[in-house]
Amino acid sequence: MGVRKIFTFVAAAGVALTLVAGCGSSGPEAAAPAPSVPSPSAAPTTPAAPSSPAEPTSSAEPTPSPPASPSPTATAPDKLRTGDKGEAVLALQRRLSDLGYWNGKADGTFGPLTQQAVFALQKAAGLARDGVVGPKTQKALDQGVRPKAKSTKGHVVEIDLKRQVLMFVDDGKVSQIFNTSTGSNEHYEYQGNTYLADTPTGHFTVSRQIDGWRDGPPGPLWRPKYFNGGIAVHGAYSVPPWPASHGCARVTISAMNWMWSNDKLPKKTKVWVY
């Protein structure tokens, strides 16, 4: 099933029609030149593609002294959020990983990748998507809440539009879960035409890929894996917990690098969107 694209003209009656296109290179952005593609070991030059978002640091801060050993009566904080550090965060990261919520390497620092995993957990549990681990999110974590797969055989990437999660599924078992942001279903303008930013449902396969940046009109796509015309799974700097793309399924730059490094999304991989 290809990307729906309805090119129309303003007829004598003055009726203008809407076009529907993806965020990749087979929609209206086909005329845009693709930038040079760096080798897998080289980072792109413009914009830079970090292997993982960096936490802000300040060289002006004094070096803290080693923390004192916690007393037997010490309790975990009521909430964990971006910027927090310590054993409680490390335990959170390990629990998320055990459940399949990808958050990179557990390092005891609540950074952007941990927040992405918390978003995914909250989506699976039907909770408010604030990225903060409060009592309700902690309960979902303790109960081991995970989204269920629809496929039952083979290696399949499932994109759940309602929950806004992307899952790797092997023989019906969910192995990895990512926060994703798909089509906003809003209209946008490009070169005088109107397009609908939607992510069509259906069963597809990865047909082509670019190991580097694809600089399309909707914005840069990092290492895209195209599965439906111009619609792809790709890395992006912004992956909010709500639909915000032009039709593609966004994940973080680090998550996309992990998928490439571990060959998790090769050509011919089945992609189910529902």
C-alpha positions in Angstrom: 0.0 0.0 0.0 1.7 3.3 -1.1 1.4 6.7 0.3 -1.8 8.3 -0.8 -1.0 11.3 -3.0 -3.7 13.2 -4.7 -2.3 15.9 -6.9 -5.0 18.3 -7.9 -5.5 21.5 -9.8 -7.7 24.4 -9.3 -10.5 23.9 -11.8 -12.6 26.5 -13.5 -15.1 26.1 -10.7 -12.4 27.1 -8.2 -12.3 23.7 -6.3 -8.9 22.9 -4.8 -8.3 19.3 -3.5 -6.1 18.1 -0.7 -2.9 16.0 -1.3 -1.7 13.3 1.1 2.0 12.5 1.4 4.5 11.0 3.7 7.6 12.6 5.2 10.1 10.7 3.0 11.5 11.0 -0.5 8.7 9.6 -2.6 6.2 12.4 -1.8 6.4 16.0 -2.9 9.8 16.3 -1.4 11.3 14.0 -4.1 12.6 17.1 -5.9 14.7 18.0 -2.9 18.3 16.8 -3.3 19.4 14.2 -0.7 22.5 15.2 1.2 25.7 13.1 1.1 25.5 10.0 3.1 28.1 9.4 5.7 29.5 5.9 6.3 28.0 4.0 9.2 31.0 4.8 11.3 31.0 8.5 10.6 28.7 11.0 12.2 26.7 13.3 9.9 28.0 16.8 9.7 24.8 18.9 9.4 23.1 18.6 11.7 25.2 16.6 14.1 23.8 13.2 15.1 24.8 12.3 18.6 24.7 8.6 19.5 22.5 9.7 22.4 21.2 13.0 23.6 23.6 14.6 26.0 22.7 15.8 29.4 23.5 19.5 30.1 26.7 19.9 32.2 28.4 22.8 33.8 32.1 23.0 34.5 31.4 25.7 37.1 29.7 23.3 39.5 31.9 22.2 42.4 32.8 18.5 42.5 30.4 16.9 45.0 31.8 14.8 47.8 30.9 11.1 47.8 27.3 10.5 49.1 26.9 9.0 52.5 25.6 5.5 52.7 21.8 5.5 53.1 20.4 4.6 56.4 18.3 1.4 56.7 15.2 3.6 57.0 15.8 5.6 53.8 13.0 5.5 51.3 12.9 6.1 47.6 11.6 9.6 46.5 7.9 9.9 45.7 8.6 10.9 42.1 11.4 10.5 39.7 11.9 12.8 36.8 14.4 14.2 34.3 17.6 15.3 36.0 17.3 13.0 39.0 20.3 10.7 39.7 21.1 7.9 42.1 20.2 4.3 43.0 16.5 4.8 42.6 17.0 5.9 39.0 19.3 3.0 38.3 16.7 0.6 39.6 14.1 2.3 37.4 16.2 2.0 34.3 16.9 -1.7 35.0 13.2 -2.4 35.5 12.3 -0.6 32.3 14.9 -2.7 30.4 13.7 -5.9 32.0 10.2 -5.2 30.7 11.5 -4.3 27.2 11.2 -0.5 27.4 14.3 0.6 25.6 16.2 3.3 27.4 19.8 2.8 26.5 22.4 1.9 29.1 21.4 2.1 32.7 23.7 4.7 34.3 21.7 6.1 37.3 20.9 9.4 35.5 17.3 10.2 34.5 18.0 11.6 31.0 16.1 11.9 27.7 16.2 8.2 26.9 14.8 7.2 30.3 12.0 9.7 29.8 11.2 8.2 26.4 10.9 4.8 28.0 8.7 6.2 30.7 6.5 7.7 28.0 6.1 4.3 26.4 5.3 2.7 29.7 2.6 5.3 30.5 1.1 4.9 27.0 0.9 1.1 27.5 -0.7 1.6 30.9 -3.2 4.2 29.7 -1.7 6.9 32.0 -1.0 10.6 31.5 2.1 11.0 29.4 4.2 13.3 31.5 7.4 11.3 31.7 7.4 11.5 35.5 7.4 8.3 37.6 4.8 9.0 40.2 2.7 6.5 42.2 0.5 5.4 39.2 3.5 5.0 36.9 5.4 3.1 39.6 2.4 0.8 40.1 2.4 0.0 36.4 6.1 -0.6 36.6 5.7 -2.9 39.6 2.9 -4.8 37.8 5.0 -5.3 34.7 2.6 -3.6 32.3 3.5 -4.2 28.7 1.6 -3.7 25.4 0.4 -6.8 23.6 1.3 -7.8 20.1 -1.1 -8.6 17.2 1.3 -10.6 15.1 2.0 -14.2 16.1 4.7 -15.4 13.7 8.1 -14.0 12.5 10.0 -10.8 13.2 7.5 -7.9 12.9 7.6 -4.2 13.7 4.3 -3.1 15.1 3.3 0.5 15.3 0.3 1.2 17.5 -1.2 4.5 16.4 -3.6 4.8 19.3 -1.0 4.2 22.0 1.8 5.8 20.0 4.3 3.0 20.6 6.6 1.0 18.3 7.3 -2.6 19.1 9.7 -5.3 17.9 7.8 -8.6 18.0 9.3 -12.1 17.5 6.8 -14.9 17.1 4.2 -13.0 19.0 6.4 -12.0 21.9 7.2 -8.3 22.4 10.9 -7.8 22.8 11.5 -4.1 22.6 9.1 -1.1 23.1 9.8 2.5 22.0 8.0 5.7 22.4 7.1 6.9 18.9 5.4 9.9 17.3 3.4 9.4 14.1 1.4 11.5 11.7 -0.4 14.5 13.4 -3.4 14.2 11.0 -3.2 17.9 10.5 -2.8 19.7 7.1 0.4 21.4 6.1 1.5 23.5 3.1 4.4 22.8 0.8 5.1 24.5 -2.5 1.5 25.8 -2.8 -0.1 22.4 -2.1 -1.9 21.1 0.9 -1.0 17.7 2.4 -2.4 15.6 5.2 0.1 14.4 7.8 -1.3 10.9 8.3 0.2 7.5 8.9 -1.9 5.0 6.9 -2.7 1.7 8.5 -1.9 -1.7 6.9 0.7 -4.4 6.5 3.9 -3.3 4.8 7.6 -4.3 4.4 10.8 -2.2 4.7 11.7 -1.6 1.0 14.7 0.8 1.2 16.8 2.7 3.6 19.3 5.6 3.8 22.3 5.3 6.2 22.5 9.0 7.0 20.4 12.1 6.8 17.5 12.5 4.4 16.9 16.2 4.1 13.2 16.5 3.1 10.9 19.5 3.2 9.2 18.4 6.5 12.6 18.3 8.1 15.7 16.0 8.5 15.2 12.2 8.8 18.0 10.3 10.4 18.8 6.8 8.9 15.3 6.3 7.6 13.8 2.8 6.9 11.1 3.3 4.4 8.1 0.9 4.5 5.3 2.7 2.7 6.4 4.9 -0.1 7.7 8.0 1.6 6.8 6.9 5.1 9.6 5.6 7.3 10.8 4.7 10.7 13.5 7.3 11.3 15.5 9.1 14.0 14.6 12.6 15.0 15.7 15.2 17.6 12.1 15.7 18.8 9.9 12.7 19.7 7.0 14.0 21.8 4.5 11.6 23.4 1.8 12.6 21.0 1.3 12.4 17.2 3.4 15.2 15.7 5.1 14.0 12.5 4.3 14.4 8.8 3.4 10.7 8.5 6.6 8.9 9.5 7.2 7.1 12.8 9.8 9.0 14.8 12.1 7.5 17.4 15.2 9.0 19.0 18.5 9.4 17.3 20.0 6.9 19.8 17.2 4.4 19.2 17.6 4.5 15.5 21.4 4.0 15.8 20.6 1.0 18.0 18.3 -0.5 15.4 20.9 -0.1 12.7 23.8 -1.4 14.8 21.8 -4.5 15.8 20.2 -5.0 12.4 16.7 -4.9 13.9 15.0 -3.4 10.9 16.6 -4.8 7.8 15.0 -4.7 4.4 12.0 -7.0 4.0 11.1 -6.6 7.6 7.3 -6.7 8.1 5.8 -3.5 9.5 2.2 -3.6 10.8 0.5 -0.2 11.4 -2.8 -0.2 13.2 
